[in-house]
Amino acid sequence: MSVPMPFLKAQVLQSDAIDSAGSSATANRLRFDRGRFFTVPSDALDAREPTRLFGLPLVNADPEEAAHALVERAAAGSRCTIAFINAHCINILATDPAYGRALSQADALLPDGSGLNIAARMAGKKIDHNLNGTDLFPMLCREAAAQEQGLFLLGGQPGVATAASATMRQIVPGLDICGTQHGFFSADDDAKIIERINASGASILLVGLGVPHQEQWIARHRAQINAPVVLGVGGLFDYYSYRIPRAPQWMRAIGQEWIWRLMQEPRRMAGRYLIGNPLFIGRAIAHAWEARGHAERYAAASKRSLDLAIALCACVLLGPLFAALCLLITLDDRGPVFFRQTRIGANGKPFKMWKFRSMAVDAERRRAELLAKSERDGVCFKMKRDPRITRVGGWLRRLSLDELPQLFNVLRGEMSIVGPRPALPQEVLSYDERARRRLQGAPGLTCSWQVSGRAEIPFDQQVEMDIAYLERRSLVGDIALIAKTVPAVVSGRGAY
């Protein structure tokens, strides 16, 4: 009897995300969906949840269990692609979208190195085991020999894979290494090499071409490779060919093997470690700040501080204008100055929104009679020449002065200066699932489509612009939208 072990299936999301500093973030984000992967004996693995780090789900498994599960997968003929993730990979992933797209085709990601363990602790998480390829390789070979599965080694300098093969045959009696191939070949040789791999009958292919080249090569050719299990293993063969001696055990035990690597190849590894390690630590700190919720709390506090500062200053500076508008509205038709209306706020919570009254006092009652004359697609009612608008009200609307009392809603925390415009309850009832995503943030006085044409923007496009704002919002972005609001109000485009 067997039970399944969780696996992680990756997909790429195309996104033009904006980071908290307002700059363009990596356009290719990774989404990993839970699925099922290895099948192992029920007493061998407890199907632990992955550790999510830098947005990547890293497998939590004992190395021996992982090796056994991988070979069992090969024996069953079940196709899977494995990638190792270390600090260097995280640095590359941050700047190389092509690597991200290739990596997203992996079925499982194995944590490699002390750097990820440090990053996990900083983020308040835990990686149970270091599943680096160098330690995993002999376990994989023992399992392959036990289950009579063949390996093919691809990569390294000429002669390195062959030497590594000879070493492992001595260490693991009965190991079947079906073939080897060095990694110094051109793209014109790909088809010939894949033909050799397939003809060898190997069920496990180890590709040691270095990050990110090996992941990209695997992604390009995975469909043509018959081996069920394919792993990208970096410079693994160098160690087992003895081209490069491995660090002493005590250095490995304290997570300082990188110093040994730097000593062995100072010119090649200087950039990776002397520059790459500080970069990775910086990224780990940023990730920990976000993972522990500090970034979200800081962003919320900054946005609220900006709201309060602008609302308080506006109320003080615009006090005389408020008084003049109150007088004009009263003289126009002797009706009330303010208009309160139920709107839907963040997470669907209703609130009373304040406005200067720009319509006749019976406007709500007459709305039903005019619905058929709406001049805008979608669920929102709009008319360019709405007969309910008063003389003063038309002027107020053109300059958006009727919205000024919403500063009181901002002070109360019901609204923000920047955010999707608050919708009417009847409008929200007609929203589809995507449109309801507009409700995930506090409504605002201005937002993306308010500075891009207001009512001239079709409703579906408004929804997309609001969702995009909520996904990318930042303090710098809010300030930019506030700055754009002034000329948008002066132009009066789409204001009716």
Helices and strands as residue ranges (DSSP letters): E 2-14, E 28-41, E 51-53, E 56-58, H 63-76, E 80-85, H 87-95, H 97-103, E 108-111, H 114-122, H 133-146, E 150-155, H 160-171, E 176-181, G 187-189, H 190-200, E 204-208, H 213-221, G 222-224, E 229-232, H 236-240, H 249-253, H 257-264, H 266-270, I 271-275, H 276-291, H 294-317, H 319-333, E 338-344, G 346-348, E 350-356, H 363-370, G 371-373, H 391-398, G 401-403, H 406-411, E 416-418, H 425-429, G 435-440, E 444-446, G 449-451, G 454-456, H 459-472, H 475-491
